[in-house]
Amino acid sequence: MRAMIAQQPGPPEVLPVVEVPDPRPGPDGVLVAVAAAAPRSPDGSVPPNGAA
């Protein structure tokens, strides 16, 4: 599947689209199909480790 990975803070243009393995839900999890998604401007300003 394709995913946008935050490798550095910045605008959405710095979020590369990469191929990653399909997710596998755990025993109590569910898998939700997403047909389309888009980054928001603030999404690029979050550091890769998620700390703000």
Number of C-alpha atoms within 10 A of each C-alpha: 9 11 13 15 15 20 14 14 15 16 15 17 10 14 18 13 13 10 11 11 8 8 9 9 10 8 6 5 8 9 9 8 6 6 5 5 7 8 12 10 11 11 15 20 16 16 14 13 9 8 6 7
